[in-house]
Amino acid sequence: MGIACGVALALGRLAATLVYGVSPHDPATFAVVSAVLAAVALGASVIPAAWGARVDPLAALRAD
């Protein structure tokens, strides 16, 4: 969560320079960036785990 807050702070400053009316310490910016990072991390871990759960363990070991 600390990484998400750090990235949110950095992206908040970037958004403040690009978008009129957004402050770097805007709570909505922190929430949106944290939610996006959490969704990406969840997708990056759940999708390969679901593919791996479908594989028969014996078939995977024999293929090696």
PDB file of N, H, CA, C and O in Angstrom:
ATOM      1  N   MET A   1       0.828  -1.191   0.000  1.00  0.00           N
ATOM      2  CA  MET A   1       0.000   0.000   0.000  1.00  0.00           C
ATOM      3  C   MET A   1       0.873   1.256   0.000  1.00  0.00           C
ATOM      4  O   MET A   1       0.477   2.299  -0.521  1.00  0.00           O
ATOM      5  N   GLY A   2       2.037   1.146   0.577  1.00  0.00           N
ATOM      6  H   GLY A   2       2.359   0.299   1.000  1.00  0.00           H
ATOM      7  CA  GLY A   2       2.931   2.293   0.601  1.00  0.00           C
ATOM      8  C   GLY A   2       3.411   2.681  -0.780  1.00  0.00           C
ATOM      9  O   GLY A   2       3.560   3.864  -1.088  1.00  0.00           O
ATOM     10  N   ILE A   3       3.654   1.675  -1.616  1.00  0.00           N
ATOM     11  H   ILE A   3       3.533   0.715  -1.366  1.00  0.00           H
ATOM     12  CA  ILE A   3       4.071   1.956  -2.989  1.00  0.00           C
ATOM     13  C   ILE A   3       2.946   2.655  -3.736  1.00  0.00           C
ATOM     14  O   ILE A   3       3.182   3.594  -4.497  1.00  0.00           O
ATOM     15  N   ALA A   4       1.712   2.188  -3.512  1.00  0.00           N
ATOM     16  H   ALA A   4       1.520   1.425  -2.893  1.00  0.00           H
ATOM     17  CA  ALA A   4       0.563   2.799  -4.184  1.00  0.00           C
ATOM     18  C   ALA A   4       0.414   4.265  -3.774  1.00  0.00           C
ATOM     19  O   ALA A   4       0.102   5.114  -4.608  1.00  0.00           O
ATOM     20  N   CYS A   5       0.635   4.560  -2.501  1.00  0.00           N
ATOM     21  H   CYS A   5       0.888   3.870  -1.823  1.00  0.00           H
ATOM     22  CA  CYS A   5       0.532   5.957  -2.057  1.00  0.00           C
ATOM     23  C   CYS A   5       1.649   6.811  -2.656  1.00  0.00           C
ATOM     24  O   CYS A   5       1.424   7.966  -3.019  1.00  0.00           O
ATOM     25  N   GLY A   6       2.841   6.249  -2.760  1.00  0.00           N
ATOM     26  H   GLY A   6       3.024   5.311  -2.466  1.00  0.00           H
ATOM     27  CA  GLY A   6       3.945   6.987  -3.371  1.00  0.00           C
ATOM     28  C   GLY A   6       3.701   7.259  -4.843  1.00  0.00           C
ATOM     29  O   GLY A   6       3.958   8.357  -5.338  1.00  0.00           O
ATOM     30  N   VAL A   7       3.202   6.249  -5.535  1.00  0.00           N
ATOM     31  H   VAL A   7       2.993   5.358  -5.134  1.00  0.00           H
ATOM     32  CA  VAL A   7       2.891   6.436  -6.950  1.00  0.00           C
ATOM     33  C   VAL A   7       1.742   7.422  -7.111  1.00  0.00           C
ATOM     34  O   VAL A   7       1.744   8.246  -8.025  1.00  0.00           O
ATOM     35  N   ALA A   8       0.757   7.332  -6.215  1.00  0.00           N
ATOM     36  H   ALA A   8       0.756   6.662  -5.472  1.00  0.00           H
ATOM     37  CA  ALA A   8      -0.369   8.269  -6.271  1.00  0.00           C
ATOM     38  C   ALA A   8       0.107   9.704  -6.063  1.00  0.00           C
ATOM     39  O   ALA A   8      -0.389  10.627  -6.710  1.00  0.00           O
ATOM     40  N   LEU A   9       1.060   9.887  -5.168  1.00  0.00           N
ATOM     41  H   LEU A   9       1.462   9.138  -4.642  1.00  0.00           H
ATOM     42  CA  LEU A   9       1.593  11.230  -4.936  1.00  0.00           C
ATOM     43  C   LEU A   9       2.323  11.735  -6.175  1.00  0.00           C
ATOM     44  O   LEU A   9       2.165  12.892  -6.568  1.00  0.00           O
ATOM     45  N   ALA A  10       3.121  10.866  -6.789  1.00  0.00           N
ATOM     46  H   ALA A  10       3.250   9.927  -6.470  1.00  0.00           H
ATOM     47  CA  ALA A  10       3.852  11.268  -7.997  1.00  0.00           C
ATOM     48  C   ALA A  10       2.892  11.545  -9.149  1.00  0.00           C
ATOM     49  O   ALA A  10       3.037  12.539  -9.860  1.00  0.00           O
ATOM     50  N   LEU A  11       1.913  10.662  -9.329  1.00  0.00           N
ATOM     51  H   LEU A  11       1.796   9.854  -8.752  1.00  0.00           H
ATOM     52  CA  LEU A  11       0.962  10.879 -10.411  1.00  0.00           C
ATOM     53  C   LEU A  11       0.030  12.048 -10.116  1.00  0.00           C
ATOM     54  O   LEU A  11      -0.480  12.691 -11.033  1.00  0.00           O
ATOM     55  N   GLY A  12      -0.189  12.317  -8.837  1.00  0.00           N
ATOM     56  H   GLY A  12       0.225  11.795  -8.092  1.00  0.00           H
ATOM     57  CA  GLY A  12      -0.992  13.481  -8.480  1.00  0.00           C
ATOM     58  C   GLY A  12      -0.303  14.772  -8.879  1.00  0.00           C
ATOM     59  O   GLY A  12      -0.947  15.709  -9.352  1.00  0.00           O
ATOM     60  N   ARG A  13       0.995  14.818  -8.689  1.00  0.00           N
ATOM     61  H   ARG A  13       1.518  14.057  -8.305  1.00  0.00           H
ATOM     62  CA  ARG A  13       1.751  15.998  -9.114  1.00  0.00           C
ATOM     63  C   ARG A  13       1.746  16.123 -10.633  1.00  0.00           C
ATOM     64  O   ARG A  13       1.639  17.223 -11.175  1.00  0.00           O
ATOM     65  N   LEU A  14       1.863  14.983 -11.313  1.00  0.00           N
ATOM     66  H   LEU A  14       1.950  14.090 -10.872  1.00  0.00           H
ATOM     67  CA  LEU A  14       1.809  15.007 -12.768  1.00  0.00           C
ATOM     68  C   LEU A  14       0.431  15.456 -13.240  1.00  0.00           C
ATOM     69  O   LEU A  14       0.316  16.253 -14.171  1.00  0.00           O
ATOM     70  N   ALA A  15      -0.610  14.943 -12.596  1.00  0.00           N
ATOM     71  H   ALA A  15      -0.517  14.296 -11.840  1.00  0.00           H
ATOM     72  CA  ALA A  15      -1.974  15.332 -12.974  1.00  0.00           C
ATOM     73  C   ALA A  15      -2.222  16.802 -12.682  1.00  0.00           C
ATOM     74  O   ALA A  15      -2.975  17.456 -13.404  1.00  0.00           O
ATOM     75  N   ALA A  16      -1.608  17.329 -11.644  1.00  0.00           N
ATOM     76  H   ALA A  16      -0.996  16.799 -11.057  1.00  0.00           H
ATOM     77  CA  ALA A  16      -1.778  18.739 -11.317  1.00  0.00           C
ATOM     78  C   ALA A  16      -1.190  19.636 -12.398  1.00  0.00           C
ATOM     79  O   ALA A  16      -1.691  20.732 -12.647  1.00  0.00           O
ATOM     80  N   THR A  17      -0.133  19.168 -13.032  1.00  0.00           N
ATOM     81  H   THR A  17       0.274  18.277 -12.830  1.00  0.00           H
ATOM     82  CA  THR A  17       0.450  19.982 -14.099  1.00  0.00           C
ATOM     83  C   THR A  17      -0.317  19.837 -15.407  1.00  0.00           C
ATOM     84  O   THR A  17      -0.312  20.749 -16.234  1.00  0.00           O
ATOM     85  N   LEU A  18      -0.984  18.687 -15.600  1.00  0.00           N
ATOM     86  H   LEU A  18      -0.988  17.946 -14.928  1.00  0.00           H
ATOM     87  CA  LEU A  18      -1.670  18.436 -16.861  1.00  0.00           C
ATOM     88  C   LEU A  18      -3.148  18.816 -16.841  1.00  0.00           C
ATOM     89  O   LEU A  18      -3.692  19.235 -17.863  1.00  0.00           O
ATOM     90  N   VAL A  19      -3.802  18.674 -15.690  1.00  0.00           N
ATOM     91  H   VAL A  19      -3.360  18.334 -14.860  1.00  0.00           H
ATOM     92  CA  VAL A  19      -5.250  18.880 -15.601  1.00  0.00           C
ATOM     93  C   VAL A  19      -5.525  20.078 -14.701  1.00  0.00           C
ATOM     94  O   VAL A  19      -5.012  20.159 -13.584  1.00  0.00           O
ATOM     95  N   TYR A  20      -6.317  20.981 -15.185  1.00  0.00           N
ATOM     96  H   TYR A  20      -6.733  20.915 -16.092  1.00  0.00           H
ATOM     97  CA  TYR A  20      -6.644  22.177 -14.417  1.00  0.00           C
ATOM     98  C   TYR A  20      -7.588  21.814 -13.275  1.00  0.00           C
ATOM     99  O   TYR A  20      -8.582  21.120 -13.490  1.00  0.00           O
ATOM    100  N   GLY A  21      -7.287  22.271 -12.078  1.00  0.00           N
ATOM    101  H   GLY A  21      -6.480  22.834 -11.904  1.00  0.00           H
ATOM    102  CA  GLY A  21      -8.170  22.089 -10.929  1.00  0.00           C
ATOM    103  C   GLY A  21      -7.878  20.869 -10.080  1.00  0.00           C
ATOM    104  O   GLY A  21      -8.630  20.590  -9.146  1.00  0.00           O
ATOM    105  N   VAL A  22      -6.810  20.127 -10.367  1.00  0.00           N
ATOM    106  H   VAL A  22      -6.199  20.354 -11.126  1.00  0.00           H
ATOM    107  CA  VAL A  22      -6.446  18.960  -9.560  1.00  0.00           C
ATOM    108  C   VAL A  22      -5.247  19.342  -8.712  1.00  0.00           C
ATOM    109  O   VAL A  22      -4.226  19.794  -9.231  1.00  0.00           O
ATOM    110  N   SER A  23      -5.374  19.159  -7.400  1.00  0.00           N
ATOM    111  H   SER A  23      -6.203  18.792  -6.978  1.00  0.00           H
ATOM    112  CA  SER A  23      -4.241  19.451  -6.521  1.00  0.00           C
ATOM    113  C   SER A  23      -3.422  18.180  -6.320  1.00  0.00           C
ATOM    114  O   SER A  23      -3.961  17.078  -6.428  1.00  0.00           O
ATOM    115  N   PRO A  24      -2.140  18.315  -6.032  1.00  0.00           N
ATOM    116  CA  PRO A  24      -1.298  17.127  -5.870  1.00  0.00           C
ATOM    117  C   PRO A  24      -1.692  16.258  -4.679  1.00  0.00           C
ATOM    118  O   PRO A  24      -1.403  15.061  -4.672  1.00  0.00           O
ATOM    119  N   HIS A  25      -2.340  16.832  -3.683  1.00  0.00           N
ATOM    120  H   HIS A  25      -2.574  17.804  -3.689  1.00  0.00           H
ATOM    121  CA  HIS A  25      -2.694  16.084  -2.477  1.00  0.00           C
ATOM    122  C   HIS A  25      -4.192  15.823  -2.413  1.00  0.00           C
ATOM    123  O   HIS A  25      -4.768  15.759  -1.327  1.00  0.00           O
ATOM    124  N   ASP A  26      -4.814  15.676  -3.551  1.00  0.00           N
ATOM    125  H   ASP A  26      -4.346  15.729  -4.434  1.00  0.00           H
ATOM    126  CA  ASP A  26      -6.247  15.437  -3.640  1.00  0.00           C
ATOM    127  C   ASP A  26      -6.562  14.006  -3.204  1.00  0.00           C
ATOM    128  O   ASP A  26      -5.993  13.066  -3.760  1.00  0.00           O
ATOM    129  N   PRO A  27      -7.455  13.811  -2.223  1.00  0.00           N
ATOM    130  CA  PRO A  27      -7.782  12.448  -1.773  1.00  0.00           C
ATOM    131  C   PRO A  27      -8.400  11.586  -2.880  1.00  0.00           C
ATOM    132  O   PRO A  27      -8.189  10.373  -2.908  1.00  0.00           O
ATOM    133  N   ALA A  28      -9.138  12.186  -3.764  1.00  0.00           N
ATOM    134  H   ALA A  28      -9.309  13.171  -3.741  1.00  0.00           H
ATOM    135  CA  ALA A  28      -9.730  11.416  -4.861  1.00  0.00           C
ATOM    136  C   ALA A  28      -8.644  10.869  -5.783  1.00  0.00           C
ATOM    137  O   ALA A  28      -8.766   9.755  -6.292  1.00  0.00           O
ATOM    138  N   THR A  29      -7.586  11.644  -5.998  1.00  0.00           N
ATOM    139  H   THR A  29      -7.488  12.549  -5.584  1.00  0.00           H
ATOM    140  CA  THR A  29      -6.477  11.180  -6.826  1.00  0.00           C
ATOM    141  C   THR A  29      -5.805   9.985  -6.178  1.00  0.00           C
ATOM    142  O   THR A  29      -5.497   9.002  -6.853  1.00  0.00           O
ATOM    143  N   PHE A  30      -5.572  10.062  -4.860  1.00  0.00           N
ATOM    144  H   PHE A  30      -5.822  10.861  -4.313  1.00  0.00           H
ATOM    145  CA  PHE A  30      -4.984   8.935  -4.144  1.00  0.00           C
ATOM    146  C   PHE A  30      -5.871   7.700  -4.268  1.00  0.00           C
ATOM    147  O   PHE A  30      -5.370   6.602  -4.507  1.00  0.00           O
ATOM    148  N   ALA A  31      -7.161   7.865  -4.110  1.00  0.00           N
ATOM    149  H   ALA A  31      -7.568   8.758  -3.916  1.00  0.00           H
ATOM    150  CA  ALA A  31      -8.085   6.737  -4.152  1.00  0.00           C
ATOM    151  C   ALA A  31      -8.123   6.105  -5.544  1.00  0.00           C
ATOM    152  O   ALA A  31      -8.089   4.882  -5.675  1.00  0.00           O
ATOM    153  N   VAL A  32      -8.193   6.933  -6.571  1.00  0.00           N
ATOM    154  H   VAL A  32      -8.221   7.927  -6.465  1.00  0.00           H
ATOM    155  CA  VAL A  32      -8.283   6.405  -7.934  1.00  0.00           C
ATOM    156  C   VAL A  32      -6.996   5.695  -8.332  1.00  0.00           C
ATOM    157  O   VAL A  32      -7.046   4.595  -8.882  1.00  0.00           O
ATOM    158  N   VAL A  33      -5.861   6.296  -8.067  1.00  0.00           N
ATOM    159  H   VAL A  33      -5.821   7.190  -7.620  1.00  0.00           H
ATOM    160  CA  VAL A  33      -4.585   5.681  -8.441  1.00  0.00           C
ATOM    161  C   VAL A  33      -4.367   4.400  -7.647  1.00  0.00           C
ATOM    162  O   VAL A  33      -3.885   3.413  -8.202  1.00  0.00           O
ATOM    163  N   SER A  34      -4.709   4.393  -6.367  1.00  0.00           N
ATOM    164  H   SER A  34      -5.101   5.195  -5.916  1.00  0.00           H
ATOM    165  CA  SER A  34      -4.569   3.184  -5.563  1.00  0.00           C
ATOM    166  C   SER A  34      -5.488   2.083  -6.064  1.00  0.00           C
ATOM    167  O   SER A  34      -5.087   0.919  -6.109  1.00  0.00           O
ATOM    168  N   ALA A  35      -6.701   2.425  -6.438  1.00  0.00           N
ATOM    169  H   ALA A  35      -7.027   3.370  -6.402  1.00  0.00           H
ATOM    170  CA  ALA A  35      -7.642   1.429  -6.956  1.00  0.00           C
ATOM    171  C   ALA A  35      -7.166   0.865  -8.290  1.00  0.00           C
ATOM    172  O   ALA A  35      -7.283  -0.336  -8.532  1.00  0.00           O
ATOM    173  N   VAL A  36      -6.638   1.713  -9.146  1.00  0.00           N
ATOM    174  H   VAL A  36      -6.544   2.689  -8.950  1.00  0.00           H
ATOM    175  CA  VAL A  36      -6.137   1.243 -10.440  1.00  0.00           C
ATOM    176  C   VAL A  36      -4.941   0.320 -10.243  1.00  0.00           C
ATOM    177  O   VAL A  36      -4.858  -0.725 -10.888  1.00  0.00           O
ATOM    178  N   LEU A  37      -4.015   0.688  -9.363  1.00  0.00           N
ATOM    179  H   LEU A  37      -4.083   1.537  -8.839  1.00  0.00           H
ATOM    180  CA  LEU A  37      -2.855  -0.162  -9.111  1.00  0.00           C
ATOM    181  C   LEU A  37      -3.268  -1.489  -8.492  1.00  0.00           C
ATOM    182  O   LEU A  37      -2.704  -2.528  -8.835  1.00  0.00           O
ATOM    183  N   ALA A  38      -4.239  -1.475  -7.591  1.00  0.00           N
ATOM    184  H   ALA A  38      -4.697  -0.631  -7.313  1.00  0.00           H
ATOM    185  CA  ALA A  38      -4.723  -2.714  -6.983  1.00  0.00           C
ATOM    186  C   ALA A  38      -5.386  -3.605  -8.027  1.00  0.00           C
ATOM    187  O   ALA A  38      -5.201  -4.822  -8.003  1.00  0.00           O
ATOM    188  N   ALA A  39      -6.151  -3.023  -8.936  1.00  0.00           N
ATOM    189  H   ALA A  39      -6.301  -2.035  -8.956  1.00  0.00           H
ATOM    190  CA  ALA A  39      -6.809  -3.807  -9.983  1.00  0.00           C
ATOM    191  C   ALA A  39      -5.788  -4.423 -10.933  1.00  0.00           C
ATOM    192  O   ALA A  39      -5.938  -5.574 -11.344  1.00  0.00           O
ATOM    193  N   VAL A  40      -4.765  -3.676 -11.278  1.00  0.00           N
ATOM    194  H   VAL A  40      -4.643  -2.741 -10.945  1.00  0.00           H
ATOM    195  CA  VAL A  40      -3.715  -4.209 -12.161  1.00  0.00           C
ATOM    196  C   VAL A  40      -2.954  -5.334 -11.464  1.00  0.00           C
ATOM    197  O   VAL A  40      -2.673  -6.363 -12.078  1.00  0.00           O
ATOM    198  N   ALA A  41      -2.621  -5.150 -10.195  1.00  0.00           N
ATOM    199  H   ALA A  41      -2.849  -4.314  -9.696  1.00  0.00           H
ATOM    200  CA  ALA A  41      -1.915  -6.192  -9.450  1.00  0.00           C
ATOM    201  C   ALA A  41      -2.776  -7.435  -9.297  1.00  0.00           C
ATOM    202  O   ALA A  41      -2.270  -8.552  -9.403  1.00  0.00           O
ATOM    203  N   LEU A  42      -4.061  -7.260  -9.052  1.00  0.00           N
ATOM    204  H   LEU A  42      -4.472  -6.352  -8.966  1.00  0.00           H
ATOM    205  CA  LEU A  42      -4.963  -8.397  -8.931  1.00  0.00           C
ATOM    206  C   LEU A  42      -5.077  -9.144 -10.253  1.00  0.00           C
ATOM    207  O   LEU A  42      -5.028 -10.373 -10.282  1.00  0.00           O
ATOM    208  N   GLY A  43      -5.227  -8.416 -11.328  1.00  0.00           N
ATOM    209  H   GLY A  43      -5.267  -7.417 -11.304  1.00  0.00           H
ATOM    210  CA  GLY A  43      -5.294  -9.053 -12.640  1.00  0.00           C
ATOM    211  C   GLY A  43      -4.006  -9.750 -13.011  1.00  0.00           C
ATOM    212  O   GLY A  43      -4.029 -10.818 -13.623  1.00  0.00           O
ATOM    213  N   ALA A  44      -2.882  -9.158 -12.648  1.00  0.00           N
ATOM    214  H   ALA A  44      -2.863  -8.290 -12.151  1.00  0.00           H
ATOM    215  CA  ALA A  44      -1.588  -9.740 -12.982  1.00  0.00           C
ATOM    216  C   ALA A  44      -1.306 -11.003 -12.185  1.00  0.00           C
ATOM    217  O   ALA A  44      -0.478 -11.813 -12.601  1.00  0.00           O
ATOM    218  N   SER A  45      -1.964 -11.192 -11.065  1.00  0.00           N
ATOM    219  H   SER A  45      -2.637 -10.534 -10.727  1.00  0.00           H
ATOM    220  CA  SER A  45      -1.728 -12.394 -10.276  1.00  0.00           C
ATOM    221  C   SER A  45      -2.848 -13.422 -10.401  1.00  0.00           C
ATOM    222  O   SER A  45      -2.581 -14.622 -10.333  1.00  0.00           O
ATOM    223  N   VAL A  46      -4.080 -12.990 -10.581  1.00  0.00           N
ATOM    224  H   VAL A  46      -4.297 -12.015 -10.637  1.00  0.00           H
ATOM    225  CA  VAL A  46      -5.196 -13.933 -10.638  1.00  0.00           C
ATOM    226  C   VAL A  46      -5.277 -14.651 -11.976  1.00  0.00           C
ATOM    227  O   VAL A  46      -5.562 -15.848 -12.011  1.00  0.00           O
ATOM    228  N   ILE A  47      -5.038 -13.962 -13.058  1.00  0.00           N
ATOM    229  H   ILE A  47      -4.807 -12.989 -13.030  1.00  0.00           H
ATOM    230  CA  ILE A  47      -5.167 -14.575 -14.384  1.00  0.00           C
ATOM    231  C   ILE A  47      -4.155 -15.717 -14.568  1.00  0.00           C
ATOM    232  O   ILE A  47      -4.567 -16.805 -14.972  1.00  0.00           O
ATOM    233  N   PRO A  48      -2.867 -15.531 -14.298  1.00  0.00           N
ATOM    234  CA  PRO A  48      -1.945 -16.673 -14.432  1.00  0.00           C
ATOM    235  C   PRO A  48      -2.231 -17.781 -13.419  1.00  0.00           C
ATOM    236  O   PRO A  48      -2.026 -18.956 -13.727  1.00  0.00           O
ATOM    237  N   ALA A  49      -2.693 -17.439 -12.236  1.00  0.00           N
ATOM    238  H   ALA A  49      -2.859 -16.485 -11.986  1.00  0.00           H
ATOM    239  CA  ALA A  49      -3.020 -18.468 -11.247  1.00  0.00           C
ATOM    240  C   ALA A  49      -4.208 -19.303 -11.703  1.00  0.00           C
ATOM    241  O   ALA A  49      -4.239 -20.512 -11.473  1.00  0.00           O
ATOM    242  N   ALA A  50      -5.178 -18.679 -12.341  1.00  0.00           N
ATOM    243  H   ALA A  50      -5.153 -17.697 -12.528  1.00  0.00           H
ATOM    244  CA  ALA A  50      -6.330 -19.425 -12.856  1.00  0.00           C
ATOM    245  C   ALA A  50      -5.904 -20.351 -13.989  1.00  0.00           C
ATOM    246  O   ALA A  50      -6.391 -21.478 -14.071  1.00  0.00           O
ATOM    247  N   TRP A  51      -5.007 -19.903 -14.863  1.00  0.00           N
ATOM    248  H   TRP A  51      -4.611 -18.987 -14.796  1.00  0.00           H
ATOM    249  CA  TRP A  51      -4.508 -20.762 -15.937  1.00  0.00           C
ATOM    250  C   TRP A  51      -3.730 -21.940 -15.351  1.00  0.00           C
ATOM    251  O   TRP A  51      -3.873 -23.074 -15.809  1.00  0.00           O
ATOM    252  N   GLY A  52      -2.916 -21.670 -14.349  1.00  0.00           N
ATOM    253  H   GLY A  52      -2.800 -20.749 -13.977  1.00  0.00           H
ATOM    254  CA  GLY A  52      -2.127 -22.729 -13.726  1.00  0.00           C
ATOM    255  C   GLY A  52      -2.982 -23.721 -12.963  1.00  0.00           C
ATOM    256  O   GLY A  52      -2.615 -24.892 -12.865  1.00  0.00           O
ATOM    257  N   ALA A  53      -4.096 -23.294 -12.427  1.00  0.00           N
ATOM    258  H   ALA A  53      -4.393 -22.343 -12.506  1.00  0.00           H
ATOM    259  CA  ALA A  53      -4.972 -24.194 -11.680  1.00  0.00           C
ATOM    260  C   ALA A  53      -5.679 -25.169 -12.610  1.00  0.00           C
ATOM    261  O   ALA A  53      -6.107 -26.234 -12.163  1.00  0.00           O
ATOM    262  N   ARG A  54      -5.813 -24.841 -13.877  1.00  0.00           N
ATOM    263  H   ARG A  54      -5.465 -23.977 -14.240  1.00  0.00           H
ATOM    264  CA  ARG A  54      -6.474 -25.728 -14.829  1.00  0.00           C
ATOM    265  C   ARG A  54      -5.571 -26.859 -15.319  1.00  0.00           C
ATOM    266  O   ARG A  54      -6.064 -27.855 -15.849  1.00  0.00           O
ATOM    267  N   VAL A  55      -4.275 -26.719 -15.151  1.00  0.00           N
ATOM    268  H   VAL A  55      -3.875 -25.910 -14.720  1.00  0.00           H
ATOM    269  CA  VAL A  55      -3.324 -27.709 -15.660  1.00  0.00           C
ATOM    270  C   VAL A  55      -3.246 -28.881 -14.677  1.00  0.00           C
ATOM    271  O   VAL A  55      -3.191 -28.688 -13.462  1.00  0.00           O
ATOM    272  N   ASP A  56      -3.241 -30.100 -15.227  1.00  0.00           N
ATOM    273  H   ASP A  56      -3.286 -30.257 -16.214  1.00  0.00           H
ATOM    274  CA  ASP A  56      -3.067 -31.291 -14.403  1.00  0.00           C
ATOM    275  C   ASP A  56      -1.615 -31.324 -13.904  1.00  0.00           C
ATOM    276  O   ASP A  56      -0.692 -31.255 -14.716  1.00  0.00           O
ATOM    277  N   PRO A  57      -1.395 -31.429 -12.583  1.00  0.00           N
ATOM    278  CA  PRO A  57      -0.018 -31.399 -12.062  1.00  0.00           C
ATOM    279  C   PRO A  57       0.857 -32.527 -12.602  1.00  0.00           C
ATOM    280  O   PRO A  57       2.034 -32.304 -12.886  1.00  0.00           O
ATOM    281  N   LEU A  58       0.313 -33.726 -12.749  1.00  0.00           N
ATOM    282  H   LEU A  58      -0.643 -33.907 -12.519  1.00  0.00           H
ATOM    283  CA  LEU A  58       1.108 -34.824 -13.281  1.00  0.00           C
ATOM    284  C   LEU A  58       1.503 -34.592 -14.729  1.00  0.00           C
ATOM    285  O   LEU A  58       2.622 -34.916 -15.127  1.00  0.00           O
ATOM    286  N   ALA A  59       0.606 -34.041 -15.509  1.00  0.00           N
ATOM    287  H   ALA A  59      -0.303 -33.778 -15.185  1.00  0.00           H
ATOM    288  CA  ALA A  59       0.943 -33.745 -16.903  1.00  0.00           C
ATOM    289  C   ALA A  59       2.007 -32.672 -16.989  1.00  0.00           C
ATOM    290  O   ALA A  59       2.882 -32.739 -17.852  1.00  0.00           O
ATOM    291  N   ALA A  60       1.949 -31.689 -16.113  1.00  0.00           N
ATOM    292  H   ALA A  60       1.238 -31.635 -15.412  1.00  0.00           H
ATOM    293  CA  ALA A  60       2.964 -30.633 -16.112  1.00  0.00           C
ATOM    294  C   ALA A  60       4.325 -31.169 -15.705  1.00  0.00           C
ATOM    295  O   ALA A  60       5.344 -30.757 -16.260  1.00  0.00           O
ATOM    296  N   LEU A  61       4.354 -32.091 -14.734  1.00  0.00           N
ATOM    297  H   LEU A  61       3.526 -32.426 -14.283  1.00  0.00           H
ATOM    298  CA  LEU A  61       5.624 -32.667 -14.306  1.00  0.00           C
ATOM    299  C   LEU A  61       6.209 -33.600 -15.363  1.00  0.00           C
ATOM    300  O   LEU A  61       7.427 -33.660 -15.536  1.00  0.00           O
ATOM    301  N   ARG A  62       5.352 -34.318 -16.060  1.00  0.00           N
ATOM    302  H   ARG A  62       4.364 -34.269 -15.919  1.00  0.00           H
ATOM    303  CA  ARG A  62       5.851 -35.228 -17.098  1.00  0.00           C
ATOM    304  C   ARG A  62       6.378 -34.452 -18.305  1.00  0.00           C
ATOM    305  O   ARG A  62       7.286 -34.921 -18.992  1.00  0.00           O
ATOM    306  N   ALA A  63       5.825 -33.287 -18.564  1.00  0.00           N
ATOM    307  H   ALA A  63       5.087 -32.906 -18.007  1.00  0.00           H
ATOM    308  CA  ALA A  63       6.261 -32.496 -19.714  1.00  0.00           C
ATOM    309  C   ALA A  63       7.661 -31.935 -19.519  1.00  0.00           C
ATOM    310  O   ALA A  63       8.347 -31.614 -20.490  1.00  0.00           O
ATOM    311  N   ASP A  64       8.074 -31.819 -18.292  1.00  0.00           N
ATOM    312  H   ASP A  64       7.517 -32.080 -17.504  1.00  0.00           H
ATOM    313  CA  ASP A  64       9.409 -31.265 -18.018  1.00  0.00           C
ATOM    314  C   ASP A  64      10.446 -32.238 -18.314  1.00  0.00           C
ATOM    315  O   ASP A  64      11.630 -31.949 -18.144  1.00  0.00           O
TER     316      ASP A  64
END
